[in-house]
Amino acid sequence: GASLAGINAAETLRRLGYDGRLVIIGDEPHAPYDRPPLSKEILQGKWTGERLSIRPDEFEALEADKLIGIRAQAVDMSDRRLQLSGGDSLAFDGLIIATGSELRRIAGLPELAGLHYLRTMEDALAIRRAFDESPRVLVVGAGFIGCEVAASARAVGLEVTLVEPLASPMSPLGPEVGQTAAALQHDNGVDLRCGVSLAGLEGAGRVERARLSDDSILDTDLVVVGVGVRPATGWLDS
Ligand SMILES: Cc1cc2nc3c(=O)[nH]c(=O)nc-3n(C[C@H](O)[C@H](O)[C@H](O)COP(=O)(O)OP(=O)(O)OC[C@H]3O[C@@H](n4cnc5c(N)ncnc54)[C@H](O)[C@@H]3O)c2cc1C
């Protein structure tokens, strides 16, 4: 994993004096980049993708073999070997697994244009481009990512509905934070609907309507789903 944890681990090994061979493997087609600005500066059009790089000069100078755009597909611990996409394999003495998180997706939704998730730079740039069409935005899930997407969409003047199946936004942080977050969204002009989830999407090739669990129908052009992540460790099972 060549993101925040991976690059920090590699830099720390060098700083602590490790001078053996170091290989960094990352399946995204980029040098390490920061994700926090994706839902903020990128969606609001304040930054372009180039500004996201994490310490680009240090990464360039880091003495390591950088296998960027390569996926670790399986690990054999008995002979300490990693299977890579493209057919190569790599022997190791020590392995740091820093493959982070991957998106949870809502099962059963039709594949329509206008349906987005947000995890990578490409995801954020695609949503940003969609914002330029002045869509009516539906955000599904009022955790950190959903709340930030709603705020960024409002910041660029879009009409936003935010649905959350639980009783308040950010509910794992407790009712006080939830009430404060709900008030912030209301004051910011977001149509926040708690206790409601997405039941389905309809449209001819692209999103036109959302069906919600309270049987209401919402006309919408752009849906951004933010229903959490899970550890990206599935590849270790193969
Ligand atoms: C839109 C957004 C906004 C955020 N905002 C904030 C914020 O404001 N504040 C905050 O503290 N945190 C925020 N976060 C969370 C923060 O980005 C993460 O905590 C951080 O990225 C975790 O870093 P990581 O290196 O552990 O994992 P990740 O960033 O998930 O990186 C793992 C990397 O490993 C790669 N990978 C996965 N599997 C393989 C494989 N088999 N082979 C090779 N490579 C693989 C992945 O593609 C990825 O590049 C945000 C996240 C997102 C998506």
The ligand as an SDF file (V2000), in Angstrom:
LIG
                    3D

 53 58  0  0  0  0  0  0  0  0999 V2000
  -12.6370   11.7250    0.8950 C   0  0  0  0  0  0  0  0  0  0  0  0
  -11.8500   11.4460    2.1440 C   0  0  0  0  0  0  0  0  0  0  0  0
  -11.6720   12.4560    3.0810 C   0  0  0  0  0  0  0  0  0  0  0  0
  -10.9560   12.2150    4.2530 C   0  0  0  0  0  0  0  0  0  0  0  0
  -10.7980   13.2270    5.1410 N   0  0  0  0  0  0  0  0  0  0  0  0
  -10.0870   13.0120    6.2670 C   0  0  0  0  0  0  0  0  0  0  0  0
   -9.8710   14.0640    7.2160 C   0  0  0  0  0  0  0  0  0  0  0  0
  -10.3410   15.1930    7.0320 O   0  0  0  0  0  0  0  0  0  0  0  0
   -9.1370   13.7840    8.3240 N   0  0  0  0  0  0  0  0  0  0  0  0
   -8.6050   12.5400    8.5510 C   0  0  0  0  0  0  0  0  0  0  0  0
   -7.9390   12.3320    9.5710 O   0  0  0  0  0  0  0  0  0  0  0  0
   -8.7970   11.5320    7.6710 N   0  0  0  0  0  0  0  0  0  0  0  0
   -9.5160   11.7330    6.5520 C   0  0  0  0  0  0  0  0  0  0  0  0
   -9.7030   10.7090    5.6610 N   0  0  0  0  0  0  0  0  0  0  0  0
   -9.1550    9.3740    5.9780 C   0  0  0  0  0  0  0  0  0  0  0  0
   -7.6880    9.2580    5.5760 C   0  0  0  0  0  0  0  0  0  0  0  0
   -7.5370    9.5920    4.2170 O   0  0  0  0  0  0  0  0  0  0  0  0
   -7.2480    7.8270    5.8400 C   0  0  0  0  0  0  0  0  0  0  0  0
   -7.2720    7.6250    7.2350 O   0  0  0  0  0  0  0  0  0  0  0  0
   -5.8680    7.5460    5.2860 C   0  0  0  0  0  0  0  0  0  0  0  0
   -5.8820    7.6570    3.8780 O   0  0  0  0  0  0  0  0  0  0  0  0
   -5.4270    6.1450    5.6950 C   0  0  0  0  0  0  0  0  0  0  0  0
   -4.1850    5.8980    5.0900 O   0  0  0  0  0  0  0  0  0  0  0  0
   -3.6860    4.4290    4.8240 P   0  0  0  0  0  0  0  0  0  0  0  0
   -2.3500    4.5530    4.1700 O   0  0  0  0  0  0  0  0  0  0  0  0
   -3.7880    3.6220    6.0640 O   0  0  0  0  0  0  0  0  0  0  0  0
   -4.7550    3.7670    3.8290 O   0  0  0  0  0  0  0  0  0  0  0  0
   -5.3080    4.1950    2.4210 P   0  0  0  0  0  0  0  0  0  0  0  0
   -5.2890    5.6690    2.2410 O   0  0  0  0  0  0  0  0  0  0  0  0
   -6.5960    3.4560    2.2660 O   0  0  0  0  0  0  0  0  0  0  0  0
   -4.2450    3.6090    1.4060 O   0  0  0  0  0  0  0  0  0  0  0  0
   -4.0610    2.2670    1.1340 C   0  0  0  0  0  0  0  0  0  0  0  0
   -3.4120    2.1750   -0.2220 C   0  0  0  0  0  0  0  0  0  0  0  0
   -3.1310    0.8180   -0.5020 O   0  0  0  0  0  0  0  0  0  0  0  0
   -3.5720    0.5250   -1.8190 C   0  0  0  0  0  0  0  0  0  0  0  0
   -3.8630   -0.9050   -1.8860 N   0  0  0  0  0  0  0  0  0  0  0  0
   -4.9510   -1.5580   -1.3890 C   0  0  0  0  0  0  0  0  0  0  0  0
   -4.8490   -2.8810   -1.6270 N   0  0  0  0  0  0  0  0  0  0  0  0
   -3.6800   -3.0590   -2.2940 C   0  0  0  0  0  0  0  0  0  0  0  0
   -3.0100   -4.2040   -2.8040 C   0  0  0  0  0  0  0  0  0  0  0  0
   -3.5180   -5.4430   -2.6500 N   0  0  0  0  0  0  0  0  0  0  0  0
   -1.8300   -4.0280   -3.4430 N   0  0  0  0  0  0  0  0  0  0  0  0
   -1.2880   -2.7850   -3.5700 C   0  0  0  0  0  0  0  0  0  0  0  0
   -1.8740   -1.6650   -3.1020 N   0  0  0  0  0  0  0  0  0  0  0  0
   -3.0490   -1.8050   -2.4620 C   0  0  0  0  0  0  0  0  0  0  0  0
   -4.7920    1.4000   -1.9810 C   0  0  0  0  0  0  0  0  0  0  0  0
   -5.1500    1.5790   -3.3420 O   0  0  0  0  0  0  0  0  0  0  0  0
   -4.3070    2.6780   -1.3420 C   0  0  0  0  0  0  0  0  0  0  0  0
   -3.5620    3.4550   -2.2440 O   0  0  0  0  0  0  0  0  0  0  0  0
  -10.4110   10.9180    4.4850 C   0  0  0  0  0  0  0  0  0  0  0  0
  -10.5980    9.9020    3.5390 C   0  0  0  0  0  0  0  0  0  0  0  0
  -11.3020   10.1560    2.3810 C   0  0  0  0  0  0  0  0  0  0  0  0
  -11.4930    9.0550    1.3580 C   0  0  0  0  0  0  0  0  0  0  0  0
  1  2  1  0
  2  3  1  0
  2 52  2  0
  3  4  2  0
  4  5  1  0
  4 50  1  0
  5  6  2  0
  6  7  1  0
  6 13  1  0
  7  8  2  0
  7  9  1  0
  9 10  1  0
 10 11  2  0
 10 12  1  0
 12 13  2  0
 13 14  1  0
 14 15  1  0
 14 50  1  0
 15 16  1  0
 16 17  1  0
 16 18  1  0
 18 19  1  0
 18 20  1  0
 20 21  1  0
 20 22  1  0
 22 23  1  0
 23 24  1  0
 24 25  2  0
 24 26  1  0
 24 27  1  0
 27 28  1  0
 28 29  2  0
 28 30  1  0
 28 31  1  0
 31 32  1  0
 32 33  1  0
 33 34  1  0
 33 48  1  0
 34 35  1  0
 35 36  1  0
 35 46  1  0
 36 37  1  0
 36 45  1  0
 37 38  2  0
 38 39  1  0
 39 40  1  0
 39 45  2  0
 40 41  1  0
 40 42  2  0
 42 43  1  0
 43 44  2  0
 44 45  1  0
 46 47  1  0
 46 48  1  0
 48 49  1  0
 50 51  2  0
 51 52  1  0
 52 53  1  0
M  END
$$$$
